[in-house]
């Protein structure tokens, strides 16, 4: 795992960090000084400031531009489902979860089947719990307000970019928020565009925009690969995900694959 | 809908900050990022066809050589458009 590699680095850094609680860190780095025995695997400094926010925004903006292709697609679907411009953009602004929104407008009817939609949305988005959990080594050092504010902006793409940034040891706690704001801006704006243009844009696949998520995740997988120690959990995740995707629609396969790999790793122990 | 989504986004981390985490659970959590990435990718690639697989291979090479996610994204999107035009897709 990449975080294990990062852990090796942080052991060396810890000496200087504990000596003077971080030279140039405005962070609220609680628990410094390795209170817990497992502290050594964690990054020792996590900051939450403008540099991280800006880095997240700048890094994610081009990706968010790609995601805007989905946003337009969602807007078009919402338009066809009978949502108004205000309703569709409001949904994008407060939900910010593409797949679940598309499923929701597919289920949209008159009267609105609220319970069904909420359950479907919950199931589709349950994978975000795992993504949020993966952020814990860094986010445990931040204040609850910052953590729970940032988590609102979790989406697949910016979570991926954030994990990449944090596992590299940058310690930029605001990266998720910055990248999330980029996602949010493009997502809401492109939703409005989608509703407005209606059926003018017929097929985002023609421009390859439907492939943006796959491309990002392939690149990320290459980055996260940590040699033979990744082999068993990844194989378990892949097998479980493929099987689950065959059996259930929606995004259950993400939850099942990630969960199975984690369980196998726990059972295997160290 | 917004509430359900937000709950899923904060739920995992909230739970973790309230229970003690041992070494084994830690190890389990450490494999999560890679495992989630694989779990997202696997079925997506499986439902694609030769154009998507070929583009994924191109992305993998670019990502390995450069480590640049944005470049990988751009190359991947370009490659899939080209391969879709050139290769038959499996329906």
Interface residues (C-beta under 8 A of the other chain):
Chain A: X1 X2 X3 X4 X38 X41 X59 X62 X63 X66 X91 X94 X95 X96 X97 X100 X104 X117 X118 X121 X122 X125 X126 X127 X128 X129 X130 X131 X132 X133 X134 X135 X136 X139 X140 X147 X148 X151 X152 X154 X156 X160 X161 X163 X164 X167 X206 X207 X208 X209 X211 X212 X213 X214 X215 X216 X217 X218 X219 X220 X221 X222 X223 X224 X225 X226 X230 X233 X234 X236 X237 X238 X240 X241 X242 X245 X253 X254 X255 X256 X257 X258 X260 X261 X262 X263 X265 X266 X267 X268 X269 X270
Chain B: X1 X2 X4 X5 X6 X7 X8 X9 X10 X11 X12 X13 X15 X16 X17 X21 X23 X24 X25 X26 X27 X28 X29 X30 X31 X32 X33 X34 X35 X36 X37 X38 X39 X40 X41 X42 X43 X44 X45 X46 X47 X48 X52 X55 X56 X59 X60 X62 X63 X64 X67 X68 X69 X70 X72 X73 X74 X75 X76 X77 X78 X80 X81 X84
